């Protein structure tokens, strides 16, 4: 991969960043629930393959409608790398982990490691990751761990292995999307999703008979449509935009914000109750976002204040010292 940093990063208007973050935080906070419903009667490989083949086809048509050219051969190859990691490997790892009965607590905990991996690849690739971002990521993971204490940590060894593989594959695909040459945004999304979905479809044809789709219930199809429209076409597009226009730490912050959003949705709509761990976790997550979003500004402000205090103390010593 090229060693130069992403030239488009950190130039976006703040309102666009906040809108994209709101979509990723809000929508992806509900997708694990939707995945659970879809998997009640839908085979995992077909669920993801059809979802991303449909979403990729839609985005390619959107790109053509916007006047964007079709991807060249090198761009298709790069899109296949990103789509293979994020769509084929990561999404299927999550689906099979949930199908194998991995506990919600363990799943939520493992997913929070994704921004750490992404920041690590970014640092190894030559981009600078500020100390305040590392502090924010650590606070976010700690807060998500406390939230995960409310969940179920049961798992089979295979389910746990797949769960740990999901954020690793997702982070590699996310990093690749920041560094590889890709076409215009709509075409890039379409090519990545179509390539990843096509890989999944080939594997699904081998392991899951197509006839299984005839047994999928209406509720599972409704959840699948929600995942297609909101989870992919809206939220995933927002996440890919964040990867190109913000820091890796900020783009990956969804992984420890989403459990908090899911919990608050459960309280508001599902009648769930908050416990002591939640009241400890939410401030940590808020502090994590503050460090990632405004850490540099806060650090400079603190250094300026310390400099002013040191200067004032030095002047006071000079005024109070006896004349020679």
C-alpha positions in Angstrom: 0.0 0.0 0.0 1.2 3.5 -0.6 3.0 5.1 2.3 1.6 8.6 2.0 -1.4 9.6 4.3 -4.9 10.1 2.9 -4.8 13.6 1.3 -8.5 14.2 1.8 -8.6 13.6 5.5 -9.4 16.4 8.0 -10.8 18.9 5.5 -14.5 18.3 5.7 -17.0 20.9 7.1 -17.8 20.2 10.7 -21.6 19.9 10.1 -20.9 17.1 7.5 -18.8 15.2 10.0 -21.4 15.5 12.7 -24.2 14.4 10.3 -22.1 11.3 9.3 -21.3 10.5 12.9 -24.9 10.8 13.9 -26.0 8.4 11.1 -23.3 5.8 12.0 -23.8 6.1 15.8 -27.6 6.1 15.6 -28.3 3.5 12.8 -25.5 1.0 13.7 -26.6 1.1 17.3 -29.7 -0.9 16.1 -28.2 -3.3 13.6 -27.2 -6.1 15.9 -30.8 -6.3 17.0 -31.9 -6.4 13.3 -29.2 -9.0 12.5 -30.6 -11.2 15.3 -34.1 -11.0 13.8 -32.9 -11.7 10.2 -30.9 -14.7 11.3 -34.0 -16.3 12.9 -34.9 -17.8 9.6 -32.4 -16.6 7.0 -29.1 -18.4 6.2 -26.2 -16.2 7.2 -24.2 -16.4 3.9 -27.2 -15.6 1.7 -28.3 -12.8 4.1 -25.0 -10.9 3.7 -24.4 -11.8 0.0 -27.8 -10.6 -1.2 -27.7 -7.6 1.0 -24.4 -6.3 -0.4 -25.0 -7.4 -4.0 -28.2 -5.4 -4.0 -26.6 -2.4 -2.2 -23.6 -2.5 -4.6 -25.9 -2.6 -7.6 -27.9 0.4 -6.3 -24.7 2.4 -5.7 -23.3 1.7 -9.2 -26.5 2.9 -10.7 -26.4 6.0 -8.4 -22.8 6.6 -9.6 -23.8 6.4 -13.3 -26.8 8.7 -12.6 -24.3 11.2 -11.1 -22.1 11.0 -14.2 -19.3 9.0 -12.6 -17.3 6.7 -14.8 -17.2 2.9 -14.1 -14.2 1.7 -12.1 -11.1 0.8 -14.1 -9.4 -2.7 -13.7 -7.0 -1.5 -10.9 -9.9 0.2 -9.0 -12.0 -3.0 -9.2 -9.0 -4.9 -7.8 -8.6 -2.5 -4.9 -12.3 -2.4 -4.3 -12.3 -6.2 -4.1 -9.6 -6.0 -1.4 -11.7 -3.6 0.7 -14.9 -5.5 0.0 -13.3 -8.9 0.7 -12.2 -7.7 4.1 -15.1 -5.7 5.2 -18.1 -7.2 3.5 -17.2 -10.8 2.9 -14.9 -11.7 5.9 -16.0 -9.3 8.6 -19.7 -9.3 8.1 -19.9 -13.1 7.7 -17.7 -13.5 10.8 -20.3 -11.5 12.8 -23.2 -13.4 11.3 -21.8 -16.8 12.0 -20.6 -15.8 15.5 -24.2 -14.7 16.3 -25.6 -17.9 14.7 -23.3 -20.0 16.9 -24.7 -18.3 20.0 -22.0 -15.9 21.0 -23.1 -13.9 24.0 -24.0 -10.2 23.5 -21.5 -9.1 26.1 -18.6 -10.8 24.4 -19.7 -9.6 21.0 -19.9 -6.0 22.2 -16.6 -6.2 23.9 -14.7 -7.7 21.0 -16.1 -5.1 18.5 -14.6 -2.3 20.6 -11.1 -3.4 19.6 -11.7 -2.3 16.0 -10.5 1.3 16.3 -7.4 0.2 18.1 -6.5 -2.1 15.2 -7.3 0.7 12.7 -5.2 3.2 14.6 -2.4 0.7 14.7 -2.4 0.1 11.0 -2.6 3.8 10.4 0.4 4.5 12.6 2.4 1.7 10.9 1.5 3.1 7.5 3.1 6.4 8.4 0.2 8.6 9.5 0.4 10.3 12.9 -2.1 9.3 15.5 -2.1 11.9 18.3 -1.6 10.9 21.9 -5.1 12.3 22.8 -6.7 9.9 20.2 -4.9 6.9 21.9 -6.2 8.1 25.3 -9.7 8.5 23.8 -9.7 5.0 22.3 -8.5 3.5 25.6 -11.3 5.4 27.5 -13.9 4.3 24.9 -12.9 0.6 25.1 -13.0 0.8 29.0 -16.5 2.3 28.8 -17.7 -0.3 26.4 -16.3 -3.1 28.6 -18.3 -1.8 31.5 -21.4 -1.7 29.3 -20.7 -5.2 28.2 -20.9 -6.4 31.8 -24.7 -6.2 31.3 -24.5 -8.7 28.5 -24.0 -12.4 28.1 -20.4 -13.6 27.8 -21.2 -17.2 26.8 -19.6 -18.5 23.6 -18.3 -21.6 21.8 -14.6 -21.6 20.8 -15.5 -21.3 17.1 -17.9 -18.5 17.8 -15.3 -16.6 19.9 -12.7 -17.0 17.1 -15.1 -15.6 14.5 -16.0 -12.7 16.8 -12.4 -11.8 17.2 -11.8 -12.1 13.5 -14.6 -9.7 12.6 -13.0 -6.4 13.9 -9.6 -7.4 12.7 -10.9 -7.9 9.1 -13.0 -4.8 9.3 -10.0 -2.7 10.4 -7.8 -4.0 7.6 -10.6 -3.2 5.0 -11.1 0.3 6.6 -7.4 1.0 6.4 -7.2 -0.2 2.8 -10.0 2.1 1.8 -8.0 5.0 3.2 -4.9 4.1 1.2 -5.8 2.4 -2.0 -6.7 4.1 -5.2 -10.5 3.9 -5.6 -13.0 5.6 -8.0 -15.5 8.4 -7.1 -17.4 7.8 -3.8 -20.6 6.2 -5.2 -18.7 4.0 -7.6 -16.2 3.0 -4.8 -19.0 1.9 -2.5 -20.8 0.1 -5.2 -17.6 -1.8 -6.4 -16.6 -2.7 -2.8 -20.0 -4.0 -1.9 -20.7 -5.8 -5.2 -17.3 -7.5 -5.0 -17.7 -8.6 -1.4 -21.3 -9.7 -2.0 -20.2 -11.7 -5.0 -17.6 -13.5 -3.0 -20.2 -14.3 -0.4 -22.7 -15.5 -3.1 -20.1 -18.0 -4.5 -19.5 -19.4 -1.0 -23.2 -19.5 -0.3 -23.9 -21.5 -3.4 -21.5 -24.1 -2.1 -22.5 -24.3 1.5 -26.1 -23.1 1.7 -28.8 -24.4 -0.7 -30.6 -21.6 -2.5 -33.9 -23.3 -1.5 -33.4 -22.3 2.1 -34.5 -18.8 1.1 -38.0 -20.1 0.5 -38.3 -20.7 4.3 -37.4 -17.2 5.3 -40.2 -15.5 7.3 -41.7 -12.1 6.7 -40.2 -10.7 9.9 -36.7 -11.8 8.9 -37.2 -10.2 5.4 -38.3 -7.0 7.0 -35.1 -7.0 9.2 -33.0 -7.7 6.1 -34.6 -4.7 4.3 -33.8 -2.5 7.3 -30.1 -3.7 7.1 -30.0 -3.1 3.4 -31.4 0.4 3.4 -30.4 1.9 6.7 -27.4 -0.3 7.8 -25.7 -0.3 4.4 -26.9 2.3 1.9 -27.1 5.0 4.6 -24.9 4.3 7.5 -22.1 2.3 5.8 -21.8 5.1 3.1 -21.5 7.6 6.0 -18.7 5.5 7.6 -16.8 5.2 4.3 -17.1 9.0 3.9 -15.7 9.4 7.4 -12.7 7.2 6.6 -11.8 9.5 3.7 -12.4 12.8 5.5 -11.6 12.4 9.2 -9.1 10.7 11.4 -9.0 6.9 11.8 -9.8 7.3 15.5 -12.9 9.4 14.9 -14.2 7.1 12.1 -13.7 4.1 14.3 -15.3 5.6 17.4 -18.7 4.1 16.5 -17.6 0.8 18.0 -17.7 2.0 21.6 -20.5 4.5 21.0 -22.9 2.0 19.4 -23.3 -0.2 22.6 -24.3 2.9 24.5 -26.8 3.9 21.8 -28.2 0.4 21.7 -28.6 0.5 25.5 -30.4 3.8 25.5 -32.7 2.6 22.7 -33.5 -0.4 24.8 -34.4 1.8 27.8 -36.5 4.1 25.6 -38.3 1.5 23.6 -37.8 -1.8 25.3 -38.4 -0.9 29.0 -34.9 -1.9 30.0 -33.4 -0.6 33.3 -30.1 1.1 33.8 -27.7 -0.2 36.5 -24.6 1.1 38.2 -22.2 0.0 35.5 -24.0 2.2 32.9 -23.6 5.3 35.0 -19.8 4.6 35.1 -19.6 3.7 31.4 -21.4 6.6 29.8 -19.1 9.3 31.2 -16.1 7.4 30.0 -17.5 7.1 26.5 -18.3 10.9 26.6 -14.7 11.6 27.7 -13.4 9.3 24.9 -15.3 11.3 22.3 -14.1 14.6 23.8 -10.4 13.4 23.6 -10.8 12.2 20.0 -12.8 15.2 18.8 -11.2 18.0 20.8 -8.1 16.5 22.4 -5.6 18.6 20.4 -7.5 21.8 21.2 -7.8 20.9 24.9 -4.1 20.0 25.1 -3.0 23.3 23.5 -5.3 25.2 25.8 -3.9 23.5 28.8 -0.3 24.1 27.6 -1.1 27.8 27.1 -2.6 28.1 30.6 0.5 26.4 32.1 2.7 28.8 30.2 0.8 31.8 31.4 1.0 30.6 35.0 4.7 29.9 34.7 5.2 33.4 33.2 3.2 35.0 36.0 5.1 33.0 38.7 8.4 34.1 37.2 7.3 37.8 37.1 6.2 37.6 40.7 9.6 36.1 41.8 11.4 39.0 40.0 9.2 41.6 41.6 9.6 40.1 45.1 13.4 39.4 45.0 15.8 41.9 46.8 17.9 44.3 44.8 21.6 43.4 44.5 
